[in-house]
Amino acid sequence: MPDSTHNDRAMEMIKINSGRLRAIGYDKRARLLQVQLDDGSTLQYSGVGEEAWRRFSNSGAAWSFYRDNIEEEFTAVRVSGNARAAANPLDELFRKPG
């Protein structure tokens, strides 16, 4: 059973193949966006408005939209999968050598 506090029912996911994205879903009532990545991790973003979801789900470049408008603007909570998935992708760039 998912450990999300927002799931009283399963979120409908749309399968996609864009960059690392494999599926996306949205709960309008909870304003909750969920994404599944190619490493098997599932991330949730709260406070995502319906307009952002509409633009994301209809984007011809979903991975770019996700990177520019979701990852940059909202905080991820990992709900399953790879533990490193919730890490800030910029951590790799600024990690100390050695």
C-alpha positions, 0 to 999 in steps of 0.5 A: 500500500502506498505511504502517501497520505493523499491516496484514498484511491489510486491515482490514474496514471498516464503512461508516457516516454519523455526523457526519464518520465514513464508515467504522470498523474494528477489529483485535482481535488488534492492538487497533487501531481505524481510522476514515475521515473525510469529508475522506478521511483515515484515522486509527488508534488503538492500544490500543483494547480490545474493549469500547470497540470494541463500544460504539463500533460499536453506538452509536446516536450513533457520532460523539458516542461517537468524540469523547467516548471515542476522540478524548479517550482515544487518540492518532491516527496518520494513515495516509492522506489529509488532513494536517490530520486528525491535528491536535488539534481544540482547536488551532482554538479556541486559535489566536492571531488574525492 
